Amino acid sequence: MSQASTVTPEEAKIGRPTIPPALAGLPSDDRLFRELIARFTVLAETCARFSSEVYRSSGTRREANLEDTVRRSLKIARTVFGTWSIEILSVIHLNQSVGFAQIKKTLGRIKSSTLSAKLRQLEKAGLVQRYGMTRKAPQSRYSLTHKGLMIARLGEPVFLYLRVADGWRGPGATPASDQDQETDLVPDEADEA
């Protein structure tokens, strides 16, 4: 079954490829890219103002104790962005509630002992909650806590920005492609050791 295409008589004469009607109303990649970068700039400025307001309302300054601020920020970053952490949080976030076996299957090369240890670490950090019939990790289910969900929601625009800034559409991807939603869930082999 062929789809009708939107083509002007001039385009028909010179043999330009036609645009399927479903894509005809979409903005050009260049214009869309500029619009998205502008929106991310507004978001970044809003976030900066929000951070300043939090510091101001709490009566602290960013630079009050730089060494302590850096130490605390690095501890948080190592928990959230450490080996396998972001991958585990992503799998749980995308599934909302997921069992140990499904997390392991999705991640592939992670050892059960490593996954158990990482889940305990994320649970201790207040990002993941475990529930289920038994205390054994393989039979438990996991979901994000409110804190974990907030990190996922706050982090998603960061990853979207990086994808847009680096050319968000891979080779052959179309605006409606599911490829725009994919995430590489497997860290480098060196990370497993």
Protein Blocks (a to p, Z undefined) as FASTA:
>chain_A
ZZdddddfklmmnopacddfklmmpccfklmmmmmmmmmmmmmmmmmmmmmmmmmmnopa
fklmmmlmmmmmmmmmmmmmmghklmmmmmmmmnopacfklmmmmnomacfklmmmmmmm
mmmnopaccedjblbfklpccdddfklmmmmmmmmmmmmmmmmmnopaaghiafklcklm
pccfbdcfklmZZ
